Amino acid sequence: MSKELRFQLGDYPSSVIIQENIPRLEELYPGAGEGGKDGGPGALLVCDENTAPLARRVSGDLPLTTLPPGEEHKGWKAVETILRDARRGGLGRDGLFIGVGGGAVCDLTAFAASIYMRGAALRLIPTTLLCVVDAALGGKTGFDLGGIKNLAGTFYPAERIVIALEALETLPPREWKSGAAELIKAAVLDGDAAFLERLQRPFTGPGGTPSSLEALVPLLERALTVKGRIVEADPREQFDGETGGGRILLNLGHTFGHALEAALGLGTISHGEAVAWGLARSLDLGAALGITPPGRETAIREVLEAWGYETAVPYPGGDAGFDRRFREALENDKKKKAGKPRFVVPGARGARVVPWSLEVEACLYSLLSKR
């Protein structure tokens, strides 16, 4: 079984291959392993301690950079490690970086590739559902800085992304739940009630895992197509989205979600859990502003409840300084305009961008002050 989706992200063609098995090096980049210090292009595999066995399946002969796992290690030190190993391995500008892992590994690998000798070849093998649906496709790279998620980054799409279903087989239930939040976001952006309704039935395997990975493929194709088409239309997020369209629509659930992650401490909860909580806050705001119709709000909330996401305000476990840190993070959102954050809220179909206003500020004060 093999399926391919192709996108043109600005100047960069990007293909997504969905297949059963981990790809071998020759599938990713013919001739990549022939060089390095001996004069050819060479390649570097980047993984973390959890995905190192999968990376070795790609090639047992290539240099391997193994990073510590977790969001807390997604910083400049990891980027420097990748760049140093690439140089030691003799990679030229025509060399290849291969990221094998979740969102942190793929973001870091892509960033390193984008700045190494002003740009080297890049392939990604995402190993979590969250990374498959959210991080791998689209070309955003980056790392966390100053407690802000992905504050530093570039736009650098991978030419090839291989989704190997066997890499997802051993994911624990929490990882499936985390990734499902991005599937829900895609369904909301898509605006197709049937897609959203399909997600009202959580995965039926043990502990909330899929009963069949092959049954997951149509959902992945749909979510990736939704994201890919949005990015194709606005690959570098140059549209403000306030007049319709724009890559900023993919920020649905993320403005609030990123602020939650920062307030709790990066790595305290999964990104997907934060996005689900942020989506609930976007529903609050959209309903208060009269943008999200009641029936649409109910349908989305039912999906979030079916998956068992935490959507309460305030978020359980926040300490005495949580409110202050949350508001500071919200005000410092990296997609702010004229010094003020913007919000994406579900509309009657799809979603729309809401700029800052006194009305929005009043609604936010009300919904975030719930006790």
C-alpha positions as CSV (number, residue, x, y, z in Angstrom):
1,M,0.0,0.0,0.0
2,S,1.4,3.4,-1.0
3,K,-0.3,6.7,-1.5
4,E,1.3,10.0,-2.6
5,L,0.1,13.6,-2.1
6,R,1.9,16.4,-3.9
7,F,1.9,20.0,-3.1
8,Q,3.7,23.1,-4.4
9,L,4.7,25.3,-1.4
10,G,6.0,28.4,-3.0
11,D,9.2,27.5,-4.8
12,Y,9.4,24.1,-3.1
13,P,7.7,21.0,-4.4
14,S,6.7,18.8,-1.4
15,S,5.4,15.2,-1.6
16,V,3.9,13.1,1.1
17,I,4.1,9.3,0.8
18,I,1.9,7.1,3.0
19,Q,3.2,3.6,3.1
20,E,3.4,0.6,5.4
21,N,7.1,0.3,6.2
22,I,10.1,2.5,7.2
23,P,11.8,3.6,4.0
24,R,15.4,2.7,3.2
25,L,17.9,5.4,2.4
26,E,17.8,4.7,-1.3
27,E,14.1,5.4,-1.4
28,L,14.6,8.8,0.2
29,Y,17.6,10.0,-1.8
30,P,19.4,7.8,-4.3
31,G,23.2,8.2,-3.9
32,A,23.0,10.0,-0.6
33,G,25.1,7.5,1.3
34,E,27.9,7.5,-1.2
35,G,29.7,10.7,-0.1
36,G,30.3,12.7,3.0
37,K,34.0,12.9,3.8
38,D,34.9,10.8,0.7
39,G,33.7,13.6,-1.6
40,G,30.0,12.9,-2.3
41,P,26.9,14.6,-0.9
42,G,26.6,12.5,2.2
43,A,23.7,12.3,4.6
44,L,22.9,12.7,8.4
45,L,20.2,11.0,10.3
46,V,18.7,12.9,13.2
47,C,16.5,11.2,15.8
48,D,15.9,11.2,19.5
49,E,16.6,8.4,22.0
50,N,13.1,6.9,21.4
51,T,13.3,6.8,17.6
52,A,17.0,5.8,17.2
53,P,16.1,2.1,16.3
54,L,13.8,3.3,13.5
55,A,16.5,5.7,12.2
56,R,18.9,2.7,12.1
57,R,16.4,0.9,9.9
58,V,16.7,3.7,7.3
59,S,20.5,3.1,7.2
60,G,22.9,1.5,9.6
61,D,25.9,3.2,7.9
62,L,25.1,6.9,8.1
63,P,26.2,9.2,10.9
64,L,23.4,9.4,13.5
65,T,22.7,12.4,15.7
66,T,20.6,11.3,18.7
67,L,18.9,14.1,20.7
68,P,17.3,13.8,24.1
69,P,13.6,13.5,23.8
70,G,11.0,16.1,24.9
71,E,9.9,19.6,24.3
72,E,12.2,20.8,27.0
73,H,15.2,20.0,24.8
74,K,13.9,21.8,21.7
75,G,16.4,24.6,21.8
76,W,19.5,26.1,20.2
77,K,21.8,23.5,21.9
78,A,20.1,20.8,19.9
79,V,20.4,22.7,16.6
80,E,24.1,23.3,17.3
81,T,24.6,19.5,17.9
82,I,23.0,18.7,14.5
83,L,25.1,21.3,12.7
84,R,28.3,20.2,14.3
85,D,27.6,16.5,13.5
86,A,26.8,17.5,9.9
87,R,30.2,19.3,9.6
88,R,32.0,16.4,11.2
89,G,30.4,14.0,8.8
90,G,31.7,16.1,5.8
91,L,28.2,17.0,4.5
92,G,28.4,19.6,1.7
93,R,25.6,21.9,0.6
94,D,24.4,19.0,-1.6
95,G,24.1,16.8,1.4
96,L,21.0,15.5,3.0
97,F,19.4,15.8,6.5
98,I,16.9,13.1,7.4
99,G,14.7,13.7,10.5
100,V,13.2,10.6,12.1
101,G,10.9,11.4,15.0
102,G,8.1,13.5,16.4
103,G,7.5,17.2,16.0
104,A,10.5,18.4,18.0
105,V,12.9,16.2,15.9
106,C,11.4,17.2,12.6
107,D,11.3,20.9,13.5
108,L,14.9,20.9,14.6
109,T,16.2,18.9,11.7
110,A,14.4,21.1,9.2
111,F,15.7,24.3,10.8
112,A,19.3,22.9,10.8
113,A,19.0,21.9,7.1
114,S,17.6,25.4,6.2
115,I,20.7,27.2,7.6
116,Y,23.4,24.6,6.9
117,M,25.5,26.1,4.2
118,R,22.4,28.2,3.4
119,G,20.3,25.2,2.7
120,A,20.7,21.5,2.3
121,A,18.3,18.8,1.1
122,L,15.7,17.6,3.6
123,R,13.6,14.5,4.1
124,L,11.3,13.8,7.1
125,I,9.9,10.6,8.6
126,P,7.4,11.6,11.2
127,T,6.8,9.0,13.9
128,T,3.8,10.5,15.9
129,L,0.3,11.3,14.7
130,L,0.8,14.9,15.9
131,C,3.8,15.3,13.7
132,V,2.2,13.5,10.8
133,V,-0.8,15.9,10.7
134,D,0.8,19.1,12.1
135,A,4.6,19.5,12.0
136,A,6.0,17.6,9.1
137,L,4.1,19.2,6.2
138,G,4.1,22.9,5.5
139,G,7.7,24.0,5.8
140,K,7.7,25.7,9.2
141,T,10.9,25.0,11.2
142,G,12.0,26.2,14.5
143,F,13.0,25.8,18.1
144,D,11.8,27.2,21.5
145,L,13.5,30.3,22.9
146,G,12.8,32.3,26.0
147,G,10.0,30.0,27.0
148,I,8.1,30.8,23.8
149,K,7.3,27.9,21.5
150,N,9.1,28.0,18.1
151,L,10.1,31.7,18.6
152,A,13.0,31.2,16.2
153,G,12.4,29.5,12.9
154,T,12.4,29.6,9.1
155,F,10.2,28.4,6.2
156,Y,11.8,25.4,4.6
157,P,9.6,22.6,3.3
158,A,10.9,19.0,3.1
159,E,10.9,17.8,-0.5
160,R,9.7,14.4,0.7
161,I,7.9,13.3,3.8
162,V,7.4,9.5,4.3
163,I,4.6,8.5,6.7
164,A,5.4,4.9,7.6
165,L,2.4,3.3,9.3
166,E,4.6,0.8,11.2
167,A,6.3,3.7,12.9
168,L,2.9,4.6,14.5
169,E,2.2,1.1,15.8
170,T,3.8,1.4,19.2
171,L,2.5,4.9,20.0
172,P,0.9,5.0,23.5
173,P,-2.7,6.1,23.9
174,R,-1.8,9.6,25.0
175,E,0.2,10.2,21.8
176,W,-2.8,9.1,19.7
177,K,-5.1,11.5,21.7
178,S,-2.6,14.3,21.3
179,G,-2.5,13.9,17.5
180,A,-6.2,13.6,17.2
181,A,-6.5,17.2,18.3
182,E,-4.9,18.2,15.0
183,L,-7.2,16.0,13.1
184,I,-10.1,17.7,14.8
185,K,-8.6,21.1,13.9
186,A,-8.3,20.0,10.2
187,A,-12.0,18.9,10.2
188,V,-13.1,22.3,11.6
189,L,-11.1,24.1,9.0
190,D,-12.4,21.9,6.3
191,G,-15.9,22.7,7.2
192,D,-17.3,19.2,6.1
193,A,-19.7,18.0,8.7
194,A,-19.1,14.4,7.7
195,F,-15.4,14.7,8.4
196,L,-16.1,16.2,11.9
197,E,-18.7,13.6,12.6
198,R,-16.3,10.8,11.8
199,L,-14.1,12.1,14.6
200,Q,-16.9,11.9,17.1
201,R,-16.1,8.2,17.4
202,P,-12.7,8.0,19.0
203,F,-10.3,5.3,18.0
204,T,-11.7,2.0,19.1
205,G,-8.6,0.0,19.8
206,P,-7.1,-0.8,23.3
207,G,-6.8,2.4,25.4
208,G,-8.0,4.6,22.6
209,T,-5.6,3.5,19.9
210,P,-6.8,2.8,16.3
211,S,-8.2,-0.6,15.7
212,S,-6.6,-0.6,12.2
213,L,-3.9,1.7,10.9
214,E,-5.1,1.2,7.4
215,A,-8.5,2.7,8.5
216,L,-6.6,5.8,9.6
217,V,-5.2,6.5,6.1
218,P,-8.3,8.3,4.7
219,L,-8.4,10.6,7.8
220,L,-4.7,11.3,7.3
221,E,-5.2,12.0,3.6
222,R,-8.1,14.4,4.3
223,A,-6.3,16.3,7.0
224,L,-3.0,16.6,5.0
225,T,-5.0,17.8,2.0
226,V,-6.7,20.5,4.1
227,K,-3.4,21.7,5.4
228,G,-1.5,21.4,2.1
229,R,-4.1,23.4,0.2
230,I,-4.0,26.2,2.8
231,V,-0.2,26.4,2.7
232,E,-0.1,26.3,-1.1
233,A,-2.2,29.4,-1.2
234,D,-0.1,31.2,1.4
235,P,3.3,29.4,1.9
236,R,5.0,32.1,4.0
237,E,2.0,33.3,5.9
238,Q,1.9,36.7,4.2
239,F,-1.9,37.1,4.1
240,D,-3.5,38.5,7.3
241,G,-6.5,36.2,7.0
242,E,-8.9,39.0,8.1
243,T,-10.3,39.2,4.6
244,G,-10.5,35.5,4.2
245,G,-8.0,32.7,3.6
246,G,-4.4,32.7,4.7
247,R,-2.1,30.3,6.4
248,I,-2.9,31.9,9.8
249,L,-6.1,29.9,9.8
250,L,-3.9,26.9,10.7
251,N,-3.4,28.7,14.0
252,L,-6.9,27.7,15.1
253,G,-6.6,26.5,18.8
254,H,-2.9,27.5,18.8
255,T,-3.0,31.1,20.1
256,F,-4.6,30.0,23.3
257,G,-2.9,26.6,23.3
258,H,0.6,28.0,23.0
259,A,-0.1,30.5,25.8
260,L,-1.3,27.5,28.0
261,E,1.9,25.6,27.2
262,A,4.0,28.6,28.2
263,A,2.1,29.3,31.4
264,L,2.3,25.7,32.6
265,G,5.9,25.3,31.4
266,L,6.9,23.8,28.0
267,G,6.6,20.1,28.0
268,T,4.2,19.9,31.0
269,I,1.3,18.8,28.7
270,S,1.4,17.6,25.1
271,H,1.0,20.1,22.3
272,G,-2.2,18.3,21.2
273,E,-3.8,18.6,24.6
274,A,-3.0,22.3,24.6
275,V,-4.5,22.7,21.1
276,A,-7.7,21.0,22.2
277,W,-8.0,23.3,25.2
278,G,-7.2,26.3,22.9
279,L,-9.9,25.1,20.4
280,A,-12.4,25.2,23.3
281,R,-11.4,28.8,24.1
282,S,-11.7,29.7,20.4
283,L,-15.3,28.3,20.6
284,D,-15.9,30.5,23.6
285,L,-14.7,33.6,21.8
286,G,-16.5,32.8,18.6
287,A,-19.8,32.2,20.4
288,A,-19.4,35.4,22.4
289,L,-18.8,37.4,19.3
290,G,-21.7,35.8,17.4
291,I,-19.3,34.3,14.8
292,T,-19.7,30.6,15.7
293,P,-23.3,29.4,15.3
294,P,-24.7,27.4,18.3
295,G,-25.2,24.2,16.3
296,R,-21.6,24.4,15.0
297,E,-20.3,25.1,18.5
298,T,-22.2,22.1,19.9
299,A,-20.9,19.7,17.2
300,I,-17.3,20.7,17.9
301,R,-17.6,20.5,21.6
302,E,-19.1,17.1,21.4
303,V,-16.0,15.8,19.5
304,L,-13.7,17.3,22.2
305,E,-15.8,15.7,24.9
306,A,-15.8,12.4,23.2
307,W,-12.0,12.4,23.2
308,G,-11.9,13.4,26.9
309,Y,-9.8,16.5,26.5
310,E,-9.5,18.9,29.4
311,T,-11.3,22.1,28.4
312,A,-12.0,23.7,31.8
313,V,-11.2,27.3,32.7
314,P,-8.9,27.8,34.6
315,Y,-6.8,24.9,33.5
316,P,-6.5,22.4,36.5
317,G,-3.1,22.4,38.1
318,G,-2.3,26.1,37.4
319,D,-0.5,27.7,40.4
320,A,-1.0,31.2,41.8
321,G,1.1,32.8,39.0
322,F,-0.7,30.9,36.2
323,D,-3.1,33.8,35.2
324,R,-0.3,36.3,34.9
325,R,2.0,34.0,32.9
326,F,-0.9,33.0,30.6
327,R,-1.9,36.6,29.8
328,E,1.7,37.6,29.2
329,A,2.1,34.6,26.8
330,L,-1.1,35.5,25.0
331,E,-0.1,39.1,24.6
332,N,3.3,38.0,23.3
333,D,2.0,35.6,20.7
334,K,4.4,35.6,17.7
335,K,1.6,36.1,15.2
336,K,0.4,39.3,16.8
337,K,-0.3,42.3,14.6
338,A,0.3,45.9,15.6
339,G,1.4,44.6,19.0
340,K,-1.9,42.8,19.6
341,P,-2.7,39.0,19.3
342,R,-5.2,37.8,16.7
343,F,-7.5,34.9,17.1
344,V,-8.9,32.2,14.8
345,V,-12.4,31.1,15.6
346,P,-14.8,28.6,13.9
347,G,-17.4,30.2,11.7
348,A,-20.5,28.7,10.1
349,R,-18.1,26.8,7.8
350,G,-14.4,26.7,8.2
351,A,-12.9,29.4,10.4
352,R,-12.0,33.1,10.3
353,V,-9.5,35.5,11.8
354,V,-10.6,38.0,14.5
355,P,-8.3,41.0,15.0
356,W,-7.9,42.6,18.4
357,S,-10.6,45.1,19.4
358,L,-12.2,46.4,22.6
359,E,-15.1,44.0,22.1
360,V,-12.6,41.1,21.8
361,E,-10.7,42.3,24.9
362,A,-14.0,42.4,26.9
363,C,-15.0,38.9,25.7
364,L,-11.5,37.6,26.6
365,Y,-11.6,39.1,30.0
366,S,-14.9,37.5,30.7
367,L,-14.2,34.0,29.5
368,L,-10.7,33.8,31.0
369,S,-12.0,35.1,34.4
370,K,-14.4,32.1,34.8
371,R,-14.1,30.5,38.2
